[in-house]
Amino acid sequence: MPFLSRKIAREQAFKILVAIDVGNNTIEEASEIVIGSLKDDDQKSFVFREVNGVLENLSSIDKMINKYSEDWTVNRMASTDRNILRLAVYEILNCPDIPVSVTINEAVEIAKKYGDENSYKFINGLLGAIANDCPPK
C-alpha cells in the first residue's frame, strides 16, 4: 500500500476510534460514518487491522500510556489525544511492518490536525519515551 494510502487509512482509523470512544458507537456504526470515503480495499483492510488491534489490546495499551504520561491518566486526556496515542502505541507494540519513526510522525501529524496547540508536543514526547523503552519489534 502506498505511503499516502496508509496515511489516509490511519487517519480514518483514528476517526473510528474517536466515534467509538466519544459517541458510544459500535465498530460497525463508526465504520459506516467514516469508511464511506475509502474506496481502496487495502486501505479498508489496514483501517480495520488498526481499529481491531487497538480495541483488542485496549487495556494493555491504556496501561502503557498511563505508565508514561506523568500526572495524566488516559481518561483525563482529550479524546483526540487519547485515541491518537492508542493507535500509535498499538503500532509500536504490535506492527513490525511499520517503522516506529513513521508511527510517531503520523501520530504527530494527526495531532497537529485534530488536537489542540500543544497536543503534538505531548504526543511526540510520550511516544518517544515509550519507543525508547520498548524492545524492537
C-alpha positions as CSV (number, residue, x, y, z in Angstrom):
1,M,0.0,0.0,0.0
2,P,1.4,3.4,-0.9
3,F,2.5,5.8,1.8
4,L,-0.2,8.3,1.2
5,S,-2.8,5.5,1.3
6,R,-1.7,4.4,4.8
7,K,-1.6,8.0,5.9
8,I,-5.3,8.4,4.9
9,A,-6.2,5.0,6.3
10,R,-4.5,5.7,9.7
11,E,-6.5,9.0,9.9
12,Q,-9.7,7.1,9.2
13,A,-8.8,4.5,11.9
14,F,-8.3,7.4,14.4
15,K,-11.7,8.8,13.4
16,I,-13.4,5.5,14.0
17,L,-11.7,5.1,17.4
18,V,-13.0,8.6,18.4
19,A,-16.5,7.8,17.2
20,I,-16.4,4.6,19.3
21,D,-14.9,6.3,22.3
22,V,-16.9,9.5,22.4
23,G,-20.1,8.6,20.5
24,N,-20.5,5.2,22.1
25,N,-20.9,3.8,18.6
26,T,-20.3,0.2,17.7
27,I,-17.4,-0.5,15.4
28,E,-20.0,-1.1,12.6
29,E,-21.7,2.3,13.2
30,A,-18.5,4.2,13.4
31,S,-17.1,2.5,10.3
32,E,-20.3,3.4,8.3
33,I,-19.8,7.0,9.3
34,V,-16.1,7.1,8.4
35,I,-15.3,4.5,5.9
36,G,-17.7,5.7,3.2
37,S,-14.9,7.8,1.8
38,L,-12.5,4.9,1.4
39,K,-12.7,3.1,-1.9
40,D,-9.5,1.1,-1.8
41,D,-9.8,-2.4,-0.2
42,D,-6.1,-2.3,1.0
43,Q,-6.9,0.9,2.9
44,K,-10.1,-0.6,4.4
45,S,-8.1,-3.7,5.4
46,F,-5.4,-1.6,7.1
47,V,-8.1,0.6,8.9
48,F,-9.8,-2.5,10.3
49,R,-6.5,-4.1,11.3
50,E,-5.6,-0.9,13.2
51,V,-9.0,-0.4,14.9
52,N,-9.5,-4.0,15.8
53,G,-5.9,-4.2,17.1
54,V,-6.5,-1.2,19.4
55,L,-9.8,-2.5,20.7
56,E,-8.5,-6.0,21.3
57,N,-5.5,-4.6,23.2
58,L,-7.1,-1.6,24.8
59,S,-6.4,-2.5,28.4
60,S,-2.7,-3.1,27.9
61,I,-2.4,0.0,25.6
62,D,-4.0,2.2,28.2
63,K,-1.8,0.8,30.9
64,M,1.3,1.7,28.8
65,I,0.0,5.2,28.2
66,N,-0.8,5.7,31.9
67,K,2.7,4.5,32.8
68,Y,4.4,7.1,30.6
69,S,2.1,10.1,31.0
70,E,3.1,11.9,34.1
71,D,0.2,13.3,36.1
72,W,-2.3,12.3,33.4
73,T,-4.5,9.3,33.0
74,V,-5.9,8.2,29.8
75,N,-9.4,9.1,31.0
76,R,-8.4,12.7,31.7
77,M,-6.9,13.2,28.3
78,A,-8.8,14.8,25.4
79,S,-10.4,12.1,23.3
80,T,-8.4,13.1,20.3
81,D,-5.1,12.8,22.2
82,R,-6.2,9.6,23.8
83,N,-7.1,7.9,20.6
84,I,-4.1,9.1,18.7
85,L,-1.9,7.6,21.4
86,R,-3.8,4.4,21.5
87,L,-3.4,3.9,17.7
88,A,0.3,4.8,17.9
89,V,1.1,2.6,20.9
90,Y,-0.7,-0.3,19.2
91,E,1.5,0.1,16.2
92,I,4.7,0.5,18.2
93,L,4.0,-2.7,20.2
94,N,2.3,-4.9,17.5
95,C,3.2,-3.8,14.0
96,P,6.7,-4.8,13.0
97,D,5.9,-3.9,9.4
98,I,5.6,-0.2,10.4
99,P,8.8,1.7,11.4
100,V,8.4,3.3,14.8
101,S,9.6,6.6,13.3
102,V,6.7,6.5,10.8
103,T,4.2,5.7,13.6
104,I,5.4,8.7,15.7
105,N,5.5,11.0,12.8
106,E,2.0,10.1,11.7
107,A,0.6,10.5,15.2
108,V,2.2,13.9,15.5
109,E,0.7,14.9,12.1
110,I,-2.8,13.8,13.2
111,A,-2.4,15.6,16.5
112,K,-1.5,18.8,14.6
113,K,-4.6,18.5,12.6
114,Y,-7.1,17.4,15.2
115,G,-5.6,18.2,18.6
116,D,-5.1,21.5,20.4
117,E,-2.0,23.6,20.0
118,N,0.1,21.5,22.5
119,S,-1.2,18.0,21.6
120,Y,1.5,17.2,19.1
121,K,4.3,18.0,21.6
122,F,2.7,15.9,24.3
123,I,2.1,13.0,21.9
124,N,5.6,13.2,20.5
125,G,7.2,13.2,23.9
126,L,5.1,10.4,25.3
127,L,5.6,8.2,22.2
128,G,9.3,8.9,22.1
129,A,9.6,7.7,25.7
130,I,7.6,4.5,25.0
131,A,9.5,3.8,21.9
132,N,12.9,4.2,23.7
133,D,11.9,1.7,26.4
134,C,10.2,-0.9,24.2
135,P,12.3,-3.6,22.6
136,P,12.5,-3.6,18.8
137,K,9.7,-5.5,17.1
